[in-house]
Amino acid sequence: MPIDFDTPITIKGHHSQKHDEMQKYLGIREEDAIPMWVADMDFAAADCILDALRAEIDNGFLGYFGDVGPVSEAVCNWISQRHGWDAEPDWISYCHGVVAGFATALEAFSDPGDAIIVFSPVYHSFFGKARAKGREILESSLIERDGRFEMDLDALASSLTGREKILVFCSPHNPGGRLWAADEIRAVAQFCETHDLILISDEIHMDLTHPGARHIPTITAATNALPRLVVLTAASKTFNMAGGETGMVIIPDPKLRETYRKAHAALGGTPNRFGMIMIKSAMTDGGPWLDAARAYIAANFSLWHDRIGALPGIRVMNMQATYLSWVDFTDTGLSEEEISHRIGVDARIAASPGKAFGTGGALHKRFNLALPRARLVEAIERLETAFGDLQ
Ligand SMILES: Cc1ncc(COP(=O)(O)O)c(C=O)c1O
């Protein structure tokens, strides 16, 4: 039976940040508002995951989780089959979500006052967590060329202060939906080697490529990065189970891994039982669900790109991965407030404000396209009306 992404499931009222906190965070209170901000999907999780959770509950034991080996085996098989990367189970540590793993890596590999490099615009939590831990941020602006982002490592090199300890690489890129090429990844790794930086490669969106597109893991492109590489990833984004708050920190180098694990031990404990159960079942049996979801999302993007991209002054960035669409309203000539008003009030759509993604985010919004097609069409029609007067 084909997997049904068209029929809406009941989400509102079920402790959904995306559906139930639009008013709290964005001031949007209308009952018929369409949430397109927080990065989870409006789809039911795969049956294999739901069955695994039911079996766990039916068994009745909800104590501390141990014996992570079988979960790590499933993860390694998945990464090997999907991405051609042969990781070893022992390289994997589990954390309470990728952001928590990121924060722990900051503790492990830098000190307050050190600087962290990010390529902006980029996922907003990198800024929040680094600043909360007293680290400075050095932003390296991505350049938009031929409708996609590129890094400028020469400009970055000339802006270094000597306080930089870590470079954060988001691959695939959120919000640009960019898959980086092997030579670009190699250049980043080389940059880290030259400037003696820890390379944190956030690959949480690795599985959410559009059909036909391929994610290249940092480690397969740049084996020389191995002694300084910290990979953050998860099954949570891929399989829409982010509420399980379980991420993975994969560190091939034993000394680096030991340093990370010490920092982790000082902060947290054993992994979330439900998160681990979900990872194991998703990465063992979730392939068909994922491939159907990827195709559905790509078709959503194509519709969105054709119609929203046709509105005068509005540019939809082309994407090869993720379900998060980066939209540039600069050429509409409208102010930030006018754009937000038309989207949030006139169209009643909750989108992520571009400014949260750092330099380059002004006059942009990020829209989550992982929703049933009919809802997406409704959102498109509302935006066409809200911006219908543009020439
Ligand atoms: C690049 C990136 N890293 C991390 C996260 C969040 O990870 P988690 O929910 O596991 O903390 C997101 C969520 O959108 C993301 O886009």
The ligand as a Tripos MOL2 file, in Angstrom:
@<TRIPOS>MOLECULE
LIG
   16    16     1     0     0
SMALL
NO_CHARGES

@<TRIPOS>ATOM
      1 C1         21.3020   21.8310   11.1030 C.3       1 LIG1
      2 C2         20.4670   21.4330   12.2860 C.ar      1 LIG1
      3 N1         21.0560   20.9270   13.3820 N.ar      1 LIG1
      4 C3         20.3330   20.5520   14.4600 C.ar      1 LIG1
      5 C4         18.9600   20.6820   14.4690 C.ar      1 LIG1
      6 C5         18.1670   20.2830   15.6880 C.3       1 LIG1
      7 O1         18.5520   19.0530   16.1560 O.3       1 LIG1
      8 P1         17.8990   18.4310   17.4920 P.3       1 LIG1
      9 O2         16.4360   18.6280   17.4200 O.co2     1 LIG1
     10 O3         18.3150   17.0300   17.4490 O.co2     1 LIG1
     11 O4         18.5280   19.1770   18.6290 O.co2     1 LIG1
     12 C6         18.3120   21.2050   13.3530 C.ar      1 LIG1
     13 C7         16.8460   21.3810   13.3640 C.2       1 LIG1
     14 O5         16.2680   21.9520   12.4930 O.2       1 LIG1
     15 C8         19.0780   21.5800   12.2320 C.ar      1 LIG1
     16 O6         18.5080   22.0640   11.1350 O.3       1 LIG1
@<TRIPOS>BOND
     1     1     2 1
     2     2     3 ar
     3     2    15 ar
     4     3     4 ar
     5     4     5 ar
     6     5     6 1
     7     5    12 ar
     8     6     7 1
     9     7     8 1
    10     8     9 2
    11     8    10 1
    12     8    11 1
    13    12    13 1
    14    12    15 ar
    15    13    14 2
    16    15    16 1
@<TRIPOS>SUBSTRUCTURE
     1 LIG1         1 GROUP 0 **** ****
